[in-house]
């Protein structure tokens, strides 16, 4: 359970913001789900004011929206948004990668090599319950960040991080249905690292774009499928999930979703 100092409102807000943000990005809080301030405050044992401020901070990040007569709602997802997000991410990634290849030094090469090694040595599923491994999720983020880390532009890096996290919402929700066991993610990541270390900017961009679009295509294909998990995903992308559903946040750490 989150532990915050009742005498420190700012600490309460920061803790609530971090928890809500994590649950939204991981898919624990579903797109379109109503976020009832009183219920969340009770669950996290913080003040309603802290929750209200935390939710307000998530609005400009496009993770939460405010709607008249409904209050705060987890930002919805859609096929159109996923396609738009993928297109923009590919363009931004191309700029950042080319700049990193041009500007990167030996330290950058070392960070890419180390991040690729840690990612390669981490299993995507946990051994215990075959759920998505949180260590892999974090090392996957670190690897993609390392590739663009030498671009030399804080604004570009901030935009890159925002687009990555928006993409993670789709990937985390779709993970059980997109056939991760059939995909050679390790090979794709190693090819990206090799192209970066070879200073092959054109090849690196081509591989990165293919990598991103492969994920999007698998998500869209899953949304057209017929299993229960796929039907749920299709409903999310079509905006059919009930906004009246109660907020599902619970005290304590939330276990990651299990792949089918």
PyMOL commands that set and color helices and strands:
alter all, ss='L'
color gray80, all
select helices_A, chain A and resi 9-26+37-44+48-59+79-103+106-120+134-148+154-177+180-182+185-197+201-223+228-237
alter helices_A, ss='H'
color red, helices_A
select strands_A, chain A and resi 64-67+71-74
alter strands_A, ss='S'
color yellow, strands_A
deselect
rebuild
show_as cartoon
